[in-house]
Amino acid sequence: MKLVTMTQYQENYGSSEHPFWKNKGGYTYVVTGLGWGVVAKDAEAYAPLLKLLEDKVYLNHDYSNEYLIDWYFAEDDEEVCETWSTPEIFTVAELEAK
């Protein structure tokens, strides 16, 4: 099993005092190495893993933001995005390494 997350990316076309956020698409991130027997499919059980991914890739600045909009589990061989898009892939070990 693998964890698939989708994000929303935004850019601020205003200022930090008067922001004007514009959606600019998003990205797909995949976390592999979950192993067999992923039974708990709720956010609470995987909150620590989602937090590690957030710390690694998500943005929260005055002029750009990226945040989680959806997540799900998929089989290891399942396609997770369109053919014209390439997901960024992490292992659990890579996320846990500081």
C-alpha positions as CSV (number, residue, x, y, z in Angstrom):
1,M,0.0,0.0,0.0
2,K,1.0,3.6,-0.5
3,L,-0.3,6.9,0.7
4,V,-1.3,9.4,-2.0
5,T,-1.8,13.1,-1.2
6,M,-2.9,16.0,-3.4
7,T,-2.1,19.6,-2.6
8,Q,-3.3,23.0,-3.7
9,Y,-0.6,25.6,-4.6
10,Q,-1.4,29.3,-4.4
11,E,0.5,32.5,-5.2
12,N,-0.1,35.9,-3.7
13,Y,-0.5,38.6,-6.3
14,G,-1.1,41.3,-3.6
15,S,1.1,42.2,-0.7
16,S,1.5,40.7,2.8
17,E,-0.8,43.4,4.1
18,H,-3.4,43.0,1.3
19,P,-3.1,39.5,-0.1
20,F,-4.8,38.4,-3.3
21,W,-4.4,34.6,-3.5
22,K,-4.6,32.8,-6.8
23,N,-4.8,29.0,-7.2
24,K,-2.1,27.7,-9.5
25,G,-2.8,24.0,-9.5
26,G,-1.2,21.5,-7.1
27,Y,1.0,18.5,-6.8
28,T,0.7,14.8,-6.0
29,Y,2.9,13.2,-3.4
30,V,3.2,9.5,-2.8
31,V,4.6,7.9,0.4
32,T,5.7,4.3,-0.2
33,G,7.0,1.7,2.3
34,L,3.9,1.5,4.4
35,G,4.1,-2.3,4.3
36,W,1.3,-4.9,4.4
37,G,-1.7,-4.7,6.6
38,V,-2.6,-1.0,6.4
39,V,-5.9,-1.3,8.1
40,A,-6.6,2.0,9.9
41,K,-7.6,4.3,7.1
42,D,-8.4,7.4,9.1
43,A,-6.4,10.6,9.4
44,E,-5.8,10.2,13.2
45,A,-3.9,7.0,12.7
46,Y,-1.7,8.6,10.0
47,A,-1.5,12.1,11.3
48,P,2.2,11.7,12.3
49,L,3.0,10.6,8.7
50,L,1.0,13.4,7.2
51,K,2.8,15.9,9.5
52,L,6.2,14.6,8.3
53,L,5.1,15.1,4.7
54,E,3.8,18.6,5.5
55,D,7.1,19.6,7.1
56,K,9.0,18.3,4.1
57,V,7.1,19.8,1.2
58,Y,4.3,22.1,2.0
59,L,4.7,25.9,1.9
60,N,3.2,28.7,4.1
61,H,4.8,32.1,3.2
62,D,3.5,35.6,2.5
63,Y,3.7,35.0,-1.3
64,S,3.1,31.3,-1.8
65,N,1.1,28.5,-0.1
66,E,0.8,24.8,-0.6
67,Y,-1.5,22.7,1.5
68,L,-3.1,19.3,1.7
69,I,-6.6,19.0,0.0
70,D,-7.1,15.2,-0.1
71,W,-5.4,11.9,0.6
72,Y,-6.1,8.2,0.1
73,F,-4.5,4.8,0.2
74,A,-3.7,3.0,-3.1
75,E,-2.2,-0.3,-4.1
76,D,1.5,-0.2,-5.0
77,D,0.9,-0.7,-8.7
78,E,-2.1,1.7,-9.0
79,E,-1.7,4.8,-11.2
80,V,-2.2,7.9,-9.0
81,C,-2.3,10.8,-11.5
82,E,-2.7,11.6,-15.2
83,T,-0.1,10.4,-17.7
84,W,1.1,14.0,-18.2
85,S,1.9,14.5,-14.5
86,T,4.6,12.9,-12.4
87,P,4.1,12.4,-8.6
88,E,6.9,13.1,-6.2
89,I,7.6,9.9,-4.3
90,F,9.0,9.6,-0.8
91,T,9.6,6.6,1.4
92,V,8.6,6.5,5.1
93,A,12.3,6.4,5.9
94,E,13.1,9.5,3.9
95,L,10.3,11.4,5.7
96,E,11.5,10.3,9.1
97,A,15.1,11.3,8.3
98,K,15.8,14.9,9.4
